[in-house]
């Protein structure tokens, strides 16, 4: 996998991490634990793509 593809995947997962983290924070009334779980799931999915 070349560098440009890896950067594209990073951007593809960075946008949902920022927007989805804020939405998750708001839905759970300012609790960071669900945000941490959401971010961990995104990170593990992105890691699976990088490991290919």
N, CA, C and O atoms as CSV, one atom per row, in Angstrom:
chain,resi,resn,atom,element,x,y,z
A,1,UNK,N,N,0.850,-1.161,0.000
A,1,UNK,CA,C,0.000,0.000,0.000
A,1,UNK,C,C,0.905,1.237,0.000
A,1,UNK,O,O,1.809,1.356,0.827
A,2,UNK,N,N,0.652,2.144,-0.927
A,2,UNK,CA,C,1.518,3.313,-1.028
A,2,UNK,C,C,1.107,4.402,-0.031
A,2,UNK,O,O,0.072,4.310,0.629
A,3,UNK,N,N,1.940,5.420,0.055
A,3,UNK,CA,C,1.760,6.465,1.060
A,3,UNK,C,C,0.488,7.266,0.814
A,3,UNK,O,O,-0.216,7.610,1.764
A,4,UNK,N,N,0.183,7.567,-0.439
A,4,UNK,CA,C,-1.014,8.368,-0.714
A,4,UNK,C,C,-2.285,7.629,-0.309
A,4,UNK,O,O,-3.236,8.247,0.171
A,5,UNK,N,N,-2.307,6.330,-0.496
A,5,UNK,CA,C,-3.481,5.564,-0.086
A,5,UNK,C,C,-3.611,5.545,1.442
A,5,UNK,O,O,-4.720,5.637,1.969
A,6,UNK,N,N,-2.494,5.428,2.148
A,6,UNK,CA,C,-2.533,5.449,3.610
A,6,UNK,C,C,-3.015,6.797,4.124
A,6,UNK,O,O,-3.786,6.853,5.082
A,7,UNK,N,N,-2.575,7.877,3.505
A,7,UNK,CA,C,-3.031,9.205,3.916
A,7,UNK,C,C,-4.515,9.383,3.619
A,7,UNK,O,O,-5.228,10.018,4.396
A,8,UNK,N,N,-4.982,8.835,2.517
A,8,UNK,CA,C,-6.407,8.898,2.205
A,8,UNK,C,C,-7.246,8.172,3.228
A,8,UNK,O,O,-8.305,8.659,3.627
A,9,UNK,N,N,-6.786,7.016,3.657
A,9,UNK,CA,C,-7.500,6.263,4.691
A,9,UNK,C,C,-7.488,7.038,5.998
A,9,UNK,O,O,-8.486,7.046,6.719
A,10,UNK,N,N,-6.388,7.681,6.311
A,10,UNK,CA,C,-6.300,8.487,7.530
A,10,UNK,C,C,-7.314,9.619,7.509
A,10,UNK,O,O,-7.991,9.854,8.509
A,11,UNK,N,N,-7.430,10.316,6.403
A,11,UNK,CA,C,-8.410,11.402,6.280
A,11,UNK,C,C,-9.828,10.840,6.333
A,11,UNK,O,O,-10.715,11.434,6.946
A,12,UNK,N,N,-10.035,9.697,5.690
A,12,UNK,CA,C,-11.351,9.065,5.678
A,12,UNK,C,C,-11.821,8.721,7.090
A,12,UNK,O,O,-13.019,8.783,7.367
A,13,UNK,N,N,-10.912,8.363,7.979
A,13,UNK,CA,C,-11.284,8.028,9.349
A,13,UNK,C,C,-11.159,9.209,10.305
A,13,UNK,O,O,-11.714,9.162,11.403
A,14,UNK,N,N,-10.452,10.256,9.922
A,14,UNK,CA,C,-10.296,11.407,10.806
A,14,UNK,C,C,-11.574,12.225,10.875
A,14,UNK,O,O,-11.940,12.712,11.944
A,15,UNK,N,N,-12.251,12.381,9.755
A,15,UNK,CA,C,-13.482,13.176,9.738
A,15,UNK,C,C,-14.562,12.549,10.614
A,15,UNK,O,O,-15.147,13.264,11.427
A,16,UNK,N,N,-14.860,11.261,10.496
A,16,UNK,CA,C,-15.860,10.679,11.408
A,16,UNK,C,C,-15.407,10.691,12.870
A,16,UNK,O,O,-16.240,10.743,13.776
A,17,UNK,N,N,-14.105,10.645,13.101
A,17,UNK,CA,C,-13.630,10.675,14.484
A,17,UNK,C,C,-13.941,12.027,15.123
A,17,UNK,O,O,-14.371,12.086,16.275
A,18,UNK,N,N,-13.725,13.103,14.384
A,18,UNK,CA,C,-13.966,14.437,14.933
A,18,UNK,C,C,-15.466,14.701,15.064
A,18,UNK,O,O,-15.940,15.092,16.130
A,19,UNK,N,N,-16.197,14.490,13.995
A,19,UNK,CA,C,-17.637,14.789,13.997
A,19,UNK,C,C,-18.385,13.792,14.884
A,19,UNK,O,O,-19.215,14.184,15.704
A,20,UNK,N,N,-18.091,12.519,14.716
A,20,UNK,CA,C,-18.782,11.501,15.503
A,20,UNK,C,C,-18.454,11.579,16.986
A,20,UNK,O,O,-19.301,11.283,17.829
A,21,UNK,N,N,-17.227,11.977,17.305
A,21,UNK,CA,C,-16.869,12.148,18.712
A,21,UNK,C,C,-17.684,13.248,19.372
A,21,UNK,O,O,-18.122,13.109,20.514
A,22,UNK,N,N,-17.885,14.343,18.647
A,22,UNK,CA,C,-18.701,15.437,19.180
A,22,UNK,C,C,-20.159,15.046,19.330
A,22,UNK,O,O,-20.805,15.400,20.316
A,23,UNK,N,N,-20.676,14.317,18.353
A,23,UNK,CA,C,-22.071,13.869,18.435
A,23,UNK,C,C,-22.241,12.881,19.593
A,23,UNK,O,O,-23.219,12.960,20.337
A,24,UNK,N,N,-21.309,11.967,19.742
A,24,UNK,CA,C,-21.371,11.005,20.838
A,24,UNK,C,C,-21.275,11.699,22.192
A,24,UNK,O,O,-21.978,11.333,23.134
A,25,UNK,N,N,-20.412,12.692,22.286
A,25,UNK,CA,C,-20.275,13.461,23.530
A,25,UNK,C,C,-21.588,14.160,23.875
A,25,UNK,O,O,-21.999,14.183,25.036
A,26,UNK,N,N,-22.237,14.724,22.874
A,26,UNK,CA,C,-23.492,15.432,23.115
A,26,UNK,C,C,-24.626,14.470,23.479
A,26,UNK,O,O,-25.420,14.764,24.372
A,27,UNK,N,N,-24.707,13.332,22.800
A,27,UNK,CA,C,-25.785,12.377,23.062
A,27,UNK,C,C,-25.697,11.825,24.479
A,27,UNK,O,O,-26.723,11.627,25.129
A,28,UNK,N,N,-24.488,11.574,24.963
A,28,UNK,CA,C,-24.316,10.992,26.295
A,28,UNK,C,C,-24.068,12.053,27.362
A,28,UNK,O,O,-23.466,11.756,28.394
A,29,UNK,N,N,-24.516,13.273,27.133
A,29,UNK,CA,C,-24.521,14.366,28.116
A,29,UNK,C,C,-23.156,14.642,28.733
A,29,UNK,O,O,-23.035,14.756,29.953
A,30,UNK,N,N,-22.143,14.747,27.905
A,30,UNK,CA,C,-20.833,15.159,28.383
A,30,UNK,C,C,-20.015,14.069,29.035
A,30,UNK,O,O,-19.090,14.368,29.790
A,31,UNK,N,N,-20.322,12.826,28.768
A,31,UNK,CA,C,-19.563,11.716,29.327
A,31,UNK,C,C,-18.511,11.278,28.296
A,31,UNK,O,O,-18.842,11.013,27.141
A,32,UNK,N,N,-17.266,11.205,28.717
A,32,UNK,CA,C,-16.187,10.882,27.797
A,32,UNK,C,C,-15.981,9.385,27.563
A,32,UNK,O,O,-15.285,9.006,26.621
A,33,UNK,N,N,-16.560,8.544,28.383
A,33,UNK,CA,C,-16.361,7.095,28.234
A,33,UNK,C,C,-16.919,6.585,26.902
A,33,UNK,O,O,-16.217,5.853,26.204
A,34,UNK,N,N,-18.152,6.940,26.520
A,34,UNK,CA,C,-18.628,6.482,25.201
A,34,UNK,C,C,-17.817,7.056,24.048
A,34,UNK,O,O,-17.661,6.402,23.017
A,35,UNK,N,N,-17.303,8.263,24.207
A,35,UNK,CA,C,-16.452,8.855,23.169
A,35,UNK,C,C,-15.164,8.047,23.042
A,35,UNK,O,O,-14.702,7.795,21.929
A,36,UNK,N,N,-14.594,7.648,24.141
A,36,UNK,CA,C,-13.382,6.836,24.129
A,36,UNK,C,C,-13.633,5.488,23.453
A,36,UNK,O,O,-12.792,5.004,22.696
A,37,UNK,N,N,-14.779,4.890,23.725
A,37,UNK,CA,C,-15.126,3.613,23.091
A,37,UNK,C,C,-15.305,3.801,21.589
A,37,UNK,O,O,-14.833,2.983,20.800
A,38,UNK,N,N,-15.981,4.869,21.193
A,38,UNK,CA,C,-16.199,5.156,19.774
A,38,UNK,C,C,-14.872,5.382,19.054
A,38,UNK,O,O,-14.651,4.850,17.966
A,39,UNK,N,N,-14.002,6.164,19.659
A,39,UNK,CA,C,-12.697,6.441,19.047
A,39,UNK,C,C,-11.841,5.174,18.971
A,39,UNK,O,O,-11.104,4.986,18.003
A,40,UNK,N,N,-11.932,4.315,19.973
A,40,UNK,CA,C,-11.174,3.066,19.963
A,40,UNK,C,C,-11.653,2.143,18.842
A,40,UNK,O,O,-10.844,1.491,18.181
A,41,UNK,N,N,-12.962,2.091,18.634
A,41,UNK,CA,C,-13.494,1.279,17.538
A,41,UNK,C,C,-13.018,1.799,16.187
A,41,UNK,O,O,-12.623,1.013,15.326
A,42,UNK,N,N,-13.051,3.108,15.994
A,42,UNK,CA,C,-12.568,3.681,14.740
A,42,UNK,C,C,-11.079,3.411,14.546
A,42,UNK,O,O,-10.640,3.100,13.439
A,43,UNK,N,N,-10.320,3.529,15.603
A,43,UNK,CA,C,-8.879,3.287,15.519
A,43,UNK,C,C,-8.586,1.834,15.175
A,43,UNK,O,O,-7.665,1.557,14.406
A,44,UNK,N,N,-9.352,0.907,15.728
A,44,UNK,CA,C,-9.115,-0.504,15.419
A,44,UNK,C,C,-9.498,-0.830,13.973
A,44,UNK,O,O,-8.829,-1.636,13.326
A,45,UNK,N,N,-10.564,-0.213,13.461
A,45,UNK,CA,C,-10.941,-0.425,12.060
A,45,UNK,C,C,-9.888,0.165,11.136
A,45,UNK,O,O,-9.518,-0.460,10.142
A,46,UNK,N,N,-9.406,1.351,11.448
A,46,UNK,CA,C,-8.352,1.971,10.633
A,46,UNK,C,C,-7.076,1.129,10.695
A,46,UNK,O,O,-6.383,0.985,9.688
A,47,UNK,N,N,-6.765,0.581,11.849
A,47,UNK,CA,C,-5.590,-0.282,11.975
A,47,UNK,C,C,-5.712,-1.541,11.152
A,47,UNK,O,O,-4.719,-2.042,10.624
A,48,UNK,N,N,-6.924,-2.057,11.039
A,48,UNK,CA,C,-7.139,-3.236,10.198
A,48,UNK,C,C,-6.872,-2.913,8.725
A,48,UNK,O,O,-6.322,-3.740,7.998
A,49,UNK,N,N,-7.257,-1.726,8.290
A,49,UNK,CA,C,-6.980,-1.324,6.914
A,49,UNK,C,C,-5.482,-1.123,6.680
A,49,UNK,O,O,-4.960,-1.471,5.621
A,50,UNK,N,N,-4.795,-0.557,7.679
A,50,UNK,CA,C,-3.347,-0.331,7.521
A,50,UNK,C,C,-2.555,-1.615,7.525
A,50,UNK,O,O,-1.480,-1.679,6.928
A,51,UNK,N,N,-3.060,-2.640,8.184
A,51,UNK,CA,C,-2.302,-3.882,8.288
A,51,UNK,C,C,-2.343,-4.714,7.008
A,51,UNK,O,O,-1.583,-5.672,6.867
A,52,UNK,N,N,-3.222,-4.355,6.078
A,52,UNK,CA,C,-3.316,-5.111,4.813
A,52,UNK,C,C,-2.085,-4.945,3.977
A,52,UNK,O,O,-1.998,-5.510,2.887
